[in-house]
């Protein structure tokens, strides 16, 4: 029989169970939640459903709340939907959320691009830097040093669309050029033949 000290009664289903069946809650005297794991799931599911129902039942244009950033009281229609937020909406209004996002990107200019490289190509900032060094900062095809323009500047990751494997770093024009030719060597060869036969 289990030690009585290692058992606890759930305050919801009133079943006495081992402490392992209760989540850690350091604020409680015994250091465990008052709801067993199963009851906690049911409780959490009910809260989520209640929040979601609030989103669809309430008329956002007739309900108001304050923004946690600007502290202004605004219509709920000025807040983005967030099932996990208070009343089923985001804590900050859309204007403040946009401003906060803009400020973050200004303070962290390269972080978004780095995150996209990691997500799309599993390429870390260190690996990308090593590839630039290996190519002497030049495009792998035309060997030019790209400009620093926001969209068309810098070196872009070239990858095989079939396997996802990274092939190298290209300038904007070479990268988009391969894309326009659908990475098809035969098309590229025919394009070269076409140019050679049309030379003046």
C-alpha positions as CSV (number, residue, x, y, z in Angstrom):
1,X,0.0,0.0,0.0
2,X,1.3,3.5,-0.9
3,X,2.5,5.8,1.9
4,X,-0.3,8.2,2.9
5,X,2.1,11.1,2.6
6,X,2.5,10.3,-1.1
7,X,-1.2,10.4,-1.7
8,X,-3.6,13.4,-2.3
9,X,-7.3,14.0,-2.8
10,X,-8.2,15.8,-6.0
11,X,-10.4,18.8,-5.2
12,X,-12.5,18.2,-8.4
13,X,-13.1,14.5,-8.7
14,X,-12.4,13.8,-4.9
15,X,-10.4,10.7,-5.8
16,X,-7.3,10.0,-3.6
17,X,-4.4,9.4,-5.9
18,X,-0.6,9.3,-5.8
19,X,1.2,12.7,-5.9
20,X,2.6,11.7,-9.3
21,X,-0.9,12.2,-10.7
22,X,-0.7,15.9,-9.8
23,X,1.3,18.6,-11.6
24,X,3.9,20.5,-9.6
25,X,2.6,23.7,-8.1
26,X,5.2,25.3,-5.8
27,X,2.8,27.9,-4.5
28,X,0.8,25.1,-2.7
29,X,1.7,23.7,0.7
30,X,2.5,20.2,-0.6
31,X,4.0,21.6,-3.8
32,X,1.4,20.0,-6.1
33,X,-1.7,21.2,-7.9
34,X,-5.1,20.7,-6.2
35,X,-6.5,19.1,-9.5
36,X,-5.2,15.7,-10.7
37,X,-3.8,15.6,-14.2
38,X,-7.0,14.3,-15.8
39,X,-9.2,17.0,-14.1
40,X,-6.7,19.6,-15.1
41,X,-7.1,18.6,-18.8
42,X,-10.9,18.8,-18.5
43,X,-10.7,22.2,-16.7
44,X,-8.2,23.6,-19.3
45,X,-10.4,22.3,-22.1
46,X,-13.4,24.0,-20.6
47,X,-11.6,27.4,-20.2
48,X,-10.5,27.2,-23.9
49,X,-14.0,26.5,-25.1
50,X,-15.4,29.4,-23.0
51,X,-12.8,31.8,-24.5
52,X,-13.6,30.6,-28.0
53,X,-17.3,30.9,-27.5
54,X,-16.7,34.5,-26.3
55,X,-15.1,35.3,-29.6
56,X,-18.1,34.2,-31.6
57,X,-20.9,35.2,-29.3
58,X,-19.7,38.7,-28.3
59,X,-20.1,41.6,-30.8
60,X,-16.5,43.1,-30.9
61,X,-17.8,46.5,-32.1
62,X,-20.0,46.8,-29.0
63,X,-17.5,45.6,-26.4
64,X,-14.5,47.5,-25.1
65,X,-11.3,46.9,-23.2
66,X,-8.0,48.6,-22.5
67,X,-4.7,48.1,-24.4
68,X,-1.8,46.9,-22.2
69,X,0.6,49.1,-24.2
70,X,-1.1,52.5,-24.8
71,X,-3.6,52.0,-22.0
72,X,-6.4,53.4,-24.2
73,X,-9.9,51.9,-24.0
74,X,-10.8,50.7,-27.5
75,X,-13.4,48.5,-29.2
76,X,-12.7,44.8,-29.2
77,X,-12.6,45.1,-33.0
78,X,-9.3,46.9,-32.6
79,X,-7.7,43.8,-31.1
80,X,-6.6,40.6,-32.9
81,X,-8.3,37.4,-32.0
82,X,-6.3,35.2,-29.6
83,X,-8.1,32.2,-28.0
84,X,-5.5,32.2,-25.2
85,X,-5.9,35.9,-24.4
86,X,-8.3,37.6,-22.0
87,X,-11.8,37.7,-23.5
88,X,-10.3,35.7,-26.5
89,X,-8.4,38.7,-27.8
90,X,-4.8,39.9,-27.8
91,X,-3.7,42.1,-24.9
92,X,-2.4,44.9,-27.2
93,X,-4.4,46.7,-29.8
94,X,-3.5,46.2,-33.5
95,X,-1.8,49.6,-33.8
96,X,0.5,48.9,-30.8
97,X,1.2,45.3,-32.0
98,X,2.3,46.7,-35.4
99,X,4.4,49.4,-33.8
100,X,6.0,46.9,-31.4
101,X,6.8,44.6,-34.3
102,X,8.3,47.4,-36.4
103,X,10.5,48.5,-33.4
104,X,11.7,45.0,-32.9
105,X,12.7,44.6,-36.6
106,X,14.5,47.9,-36.5
107,X,16.4,46.9,-33.4
108,X,17.2,43.4,-34.8
109,X,17.6,43.9,-38.6
110,X,19.1,40.5,-39.4
111,X,17.2,38.3,-37.0
112,X,14.1,37.8,-39.2
113,X,16.2,36.7,-42.2
114,X,18.3,34.4,-40.0
115,X,15.2,32.8,-38.6
116,X,13.8,32.3,-42.1
117,X,17.0,30.7,-43.3
118,X,17.0,28.3,-40.3
119,X,13.3,27.4,-40.9
120,X,13.5,27.0,-44.7
121,X,16.9,25.6,-45.2
122,X,18.1,24.5,-41.7
123,X,21.0,26.9,-42.2
124,X,22.4,28.6,-39.1
125,X,23.9,32.1,-39.1
126,X,27.3,30.5,-38.6
127,X,26.9,28.1,-41.5
128,X,25.7,30.9,-43.8
129,X,28.7,33.1,-42.8
130,X,31.0,30.1,-43.6
131,X,29.5,29.8,-47.0
132,X,30.0,33.5,-47.7
133,X,33.7,33.1,-46.7
134,X,34.1,30.0,-48.9
135,X,32.7,32.0,-51.9
136,X,34.8,35.1,-51.1
137,X,31.6,37.1,-50.7
138,X,30.8,36.6,-54.4
139,X,27.9,35.0,-56.3
140,X,28.7,31.3,-57.2
141,X,27.6,31.9,-60.8
142,X,28.5,35.4,-62.0
143,X,31.2,36.0,-59.3
144,X,29.9,39.6,-58.7
145,X,29.9,41.2,-55.2
146,X,26.2,41.9,-54.6
147,X,25.0,45.3,-53.4
148,X,23.4,46.0,-50.0
149,X,20.0,46.9,-51.3
150,X,17.2,45.7,-49.0
151,X,15.5,43.2,-51.4
152,X,17.8,42.6,-54.3
153,X,21.1,43.0,-52.4
154,X,23.2,40.4,-50.5
155,X,23.7,36.7,-51.3
156,X,20.6,34.5,-51.5
157,X,20.4,30.8,-50.7
158,X,20.0,28.6,-53.7
159,X,18.5,25.2,-53.1
160,X,17.2,22.2,-55.1
161,X,13.4,22.4,-55.1
162,X,13.1,18.6,-55.4
163,X,15.4,17.6,-52.5
164,X,15.6,20.8,-50.5
165,X,19.4,20.6,-50.5
166,X,21.3,23.9,-50.4
167,X,23.5,24.3,-53.5
168,X,25.2,27.6,-52.9
169,X,24.8,31.4,-52.5
170,X,23.8,33.5,-55.5
171,X,23.1,37.1,-56.3
172,X,19.5,38.2,-56.7
173,X,19.6,38.1,-60.6
174,X,21.3,34.7,-60.8
175,X,19.0,33.2,-58.2
176,X,15.8,34.5,-59.8
177,X,17.2,33.6,-63.2
178,X,17.5,29.9,-62.3
179,X,14.0,30.1,-60.9
180,X,12.6,31.5,-64.1
181,X,14.2,28.7,-66.0
182,X,12.8,26.2,-63.5
183,X,16.2,24.9,-62.6
184,X,16.2,23.0,-65.9
185,X,19.6,22.5,-67.4
186,X,18.1,21.8,-70.9
187,X,16.3,25.1,-70.9
188,X,19.5,26.9,-69.9
189,X,21.5,25.1,-72.6
190,X,18.9,26.1,-75.2
191,X,19.0,29.7,-73.9
192,X,22.8,29.7,-74.4
193,X,22.4,28.3,-78.0
194,X,19.7,30.9,-78.7
195,X,22.0,33.8,-77.5
196,X,24.9,32.4,-79.5
197,X,22.9,32.2,-82.7
198,X,21.5,35.7,-82.3
199,X,24.7,37.4,-81.7
200,X,25.2,40.4,-84.0
